[in-house]
Amino acid sequence: MSRFEGRVAIVTGASQGIGETIARDLAAEGAAVVLVDIQMDKLESVVRSIVDAGGRAEAHQADVADTAAAERIAAAVAAAHGRIDHLVNNAGITRDGLLMRMKEEDWDAVLRVNLKGTFSFSRAVLRTMIAARYGRIVNIASVAGLMGNAGQANYSASKAGVIAFARSLAREVGSRGITVNAVAPGFIATAMTAALPEDVRKGYLEIIPLKRFGLPKDVSSAVQFLLSDDAAYITGQVISVNGGMYM
């Protein structure tokens, strides 16, 4: 039997990159995966690919920071499947710039998607998880939320918030059989990081002891561990997947 057979998992920001890889890997391990993203065309393409490969997947379009949409999706999933076992809060955006030149709307947009989106979906699934006295929530944070990064005050603040949120929620719901953890990726080869200037990429590579950039699969493996029964006694923790970039 596959590791997540019979489980139902919601993954936000699942149309590409890390979120897509997490969704595909969970489906390959037997989970029924609910993919959430604002980019419906890409989302439906990923879902078709998972289903064609023999997995179970469905798409829901939503702005993750829209609390009404989060509640609606959680209710629909619970009604259709009778359970919500896993939530991976992966959706995130960047609007980089030095603080002196940062637009207020760029600050607000990043905090809204990255942090409020985590709040919206976590709150939405809790009723079902608490009733079942079981649940696994994993927030995708960032090395920037641990060490900071020039030009990313908004992104770093949002990811530090995601980590603190996980630790606080872990204390609230631990007695109900629910674990809440975070995974903090370093420099991962995705469309988001590919847009960075070459000199910036080389600068990062120089401070990574493993001398390579990570892959979405590296992050997905850590997420799968935290969602699995092997991590049943782990909560309120942050797993860094950064090749030693920050220790």
Buried (B, 14 or more C-beta within 10 A) or exposed (E): EEBBEEBBBBBBBBBBBBBBBBBBBBBBBBBBBBBBBBBEEBBBBBBEBBEEEEBBBBBBBBBBBBBEBBBBBBBEBBEEBEBBBBBBBBBBBBBBBEEEEBEEEBBEBBBBBBBBBBBBBBBBBBBBBBEBEBBBBBBBBBBBBBBBBEBBBBBBBBBBBBBBBBBEBBEEBEEBBBBBBBBBBBBBBBEBBEEBEEEEBEEBBEEBEEEEBBBBEBBBBBBBBBBBEEBEEEBBBBBBBBBEBBE
